[in-house]
Amino acid sequence: MPPHDCWIIEDEPPALRRLQQLIAQVRPEFNVSFTTDTVNGARKALTERPHPRVIFSDIHLADGLSFQIWENIRCNCPVIFTTAYDQYGIRAFRVNSIDYLLKPIETDALDRALAKLDTLQAPSISPDYGEIARLIQRKEPAYRQRFLAQHRQEWLPVKVEELRQIYSEDSLTFALTTTGQRYLLDETLDRIEEELDPRNWFRINRGQIVHVEAVRKVQPYFNHRLVLDLSPESDRENIVSRQRVKACRAWLGA
């Protein structure tokens, strides 16, 4: 593979286009030879294609976290992570990462990351743990701050702090606000759970995530489960599954 080939693993088309533009601006000699928006697509490429000089990778992808890409796959090429979340910094540097860029990515930050790539002499180069610590201590929000939600025929930005329940119903995902307003979200519960602050949110069962301030009362339920009295009220049973009871008690008592 040519010495300046690179791959981009990114599931958001606007972010992909912006990164391609920035790479062309900062390093016009670089050629983006492959892109994918999934873990499976990246794993397939790593097993079938010559590896590039560098991989740019988002963390939240269409079918999971990008860390799954490198599980049981040998890959020595450097990775530059590009993400909106800063809580994965240490984990990122366990998979050949040489930098961790927070979105929106700035030209200077990308230039510095590629300068590191230029000076990389061997795969065993030690990461700058001081810089990792500084990145993790930055003030960018670590968790989701808002959703783009559908109400009737409109899409509206809704702040996470205004929500009290997020649940799935008939293969759709809904959010319930403090006032009882229901919105449709275009994301899965699995992905949403990863992006919420666990101090405030807890997944009580496979189909429901609740906010701590929504819990008015906890009562025992048969088969060693719990049932929650939530505000605002809905027609849901709000049952904590048996395997989550212990963690839920700990969460409510934290």
N, C-alpha and C positions, 0 to 999 in steps of 0.2 A: 504494500500500500504506500502511496506517496507520503513523504515525511510531514506534510502539513494537513493531512486529512483529519477531520474530527467528526464526532457524532453528537447529536442532541437528542436527549430523552426528555420529552415535555408533552403534557396532555392539554395545555391551554394554547390554542392557535395564536392569540395575540402575543403571549409571552414567547412562543417559538419564533414568530416573525421579528419581534424586537431583538431577541438574542442573535438571530441571523444577521440583522442589520448592524448590530454592535460589533460582531465579529468581523464583518466586512469592512467596517470603519476602522477598527483598531488593528486588525491583521488581515489585510486584503489578500495575502498569499494563502490564507487558510481556505480549505474547501470542505464545506459541510456535505459529506458523502452519504450520510444516512441519518434519518430521523424516525422516531417511533413514539407512541404515546402510552405504551403498555410495558409492564414487566415481562410478559411472555414474548413480546416482539423483541425486546432488548436481549433476553436470554437466547432466543433463537439466532439473532445476529452474532452474538459472541461465540456461539458454537459453530457457526457456518462461515463467517467472514473473517478476513484478516483484521486484527484489532487496529484501531486508529491511534494517532499520536495522543489524543486526549478525548475524553468523554465529558460533555456537559449534561448534567442530570438533575431534573427536578426530583423532589422526594415523594410528593403525593401524585400518583399516576392513576390512570383510569381503572386499573385492576389491582391496586395495592401500593405498598411503599416500595420505593426503588431499591432499598436494601436487600429485598428478596432477589434482585437480579443476580447478585454476586454469591448467593448461597450455592455451594457445590459447583461453582464454575471458576476455573482458573483464569484470572485476568490480571495482567501486570501493568496495563496502561493506566496513567493517572486519570483521576476523576475530579472535576470541578462541580460541586453541588450548587444548584441555583434554586432557592426556595423562599417562600414568604414567612417561614417559621424558623425561629432560632433555637428551639429546644432539642434539635437533633445534632448539634455541633459535635459532641464527643463521639456519638455513634457514627457520624459520617467519616471521621478520620480513621476508622477501623477498616475501611474498604478502599485503600489506595487514594484517598482524597488528598489533594494538595491545596485546596481552598474551598471556602464556603461563602457563597455570595447571596446576600439577602435581597429579595425583590422589593422595589423595582431596582434592577441592576444599573449601576452608573458606569459610564465609560471608564473613569479612572480605576474603579474597582476591578473591572474586567482586564484592563491593561496590566494592573499589578499581578493579577492571577496568572496571566500569560507570561509575565516576566519571570515568575516562579518556575513556570514550565520550561522556559528557556534555560534556566540555570540548573535544572534537574539533571544530574549526572548518572544516577543509578536509582532503581526502585526502592532501595533501602534508605533513601534520604529521610532524615528525622523531621516530622512535622513541627511547626512552631506552636508549641502548646501554650505559650504566653499569648499568642495571637488568638488561639482558640478560646481561651478564657475571656479575652476582651470582647470577642464576638458574642459570646454567650451572655455577657453582662450588658450588652447594648439594650437600649430602652425600647426597641421596636416591640409591638405586642407579640407575645408568643402564641396566642390562641386566637381563634376566629373572633372577629369583632362584629360582623354583620353577614346577612344572607341576602341574596336577591330572590325575593319570594313572589309567587303569583297570587293575585287576588282578582277574581273574575277575569277580565281580559287584559289586566295590567300586570307589569312586573315592578315591584317596589323594593327599595332597600330597607331591610328591617334589622335593627340592632339586636345582637344576641342578648343584651341585658333586658330587653323587653319581652323575652320569651320565657315560658315556664314549663312547657312540655314539647318534645319532638317525638313523633311516633309514626309507625308505618301502618297502612291500612289499604287493603286491596292492591298491594304492590306499589303504592304511592307513599310519599313521605310528607307529613304535615307538621306544622309548628303551631302551637297555641300560645298566644300572648297573655300578658298579665290581665288584660281586659276580656279575655275569652275569644278574641278574634282568631280565626283559623286561616293559615296560609299554606300554600303548596310549595314545597321545596324540590328542586331538581337534583337532589343528591341522595345517596344511600345513607342509612343509619350508620353503617360501619365506617364510612368516611367521615361523617359528621362527628361521630364519637371521638375520633382521633384528633379533631380540631378544637374541641371544647375543653375549657379549663376543668380538670377533674375535681378541683376543690368545690366547684359550683354545680357540676353536672354528674349524674350517675345513671348508668344503663341498668334499669331494674329488671328487665327481661329482654328477650330477643327483639321485641318490637317497640320498646319505649325507653326514652331517656327523659329524666326529670331534673328540674332545678331545685336546689336545696331550699330555696325560699318558697317553693310551691307546697312543701310538705307541712301540713297542719297537724297531722296525727298519724301514729303508726300502731297497727293492731295485729295481733297474731292471726294466722290463717291456717287452715288445715294442711296437713302434710308438711309441717314445719316451715311454712312460708309466711310472708308478711303481706298485709294489704295497707296501702297508703291512702290517707285522706288528703286530697290535693286541692289547691286553689289556683286558678279557677276550676270549678267542677266541670266534669265532662261525663259522657256515658261509658267511659273506660273503667275497667275493674282495678287497675293500678296495682297489680299483684307482683311482688318481688319473687322471682324464681328461687327455688330452693338453694341452688348452688351460689346465688348472689347474696343471700341473707347476711352472712357474716360480714362481707365487704360493705354491704349497705349500712349495717349497724355502725361500723367503724367510720364510714363516711358521714353519717348524720351526727356522730358524736365527736367529730374532729374539731 
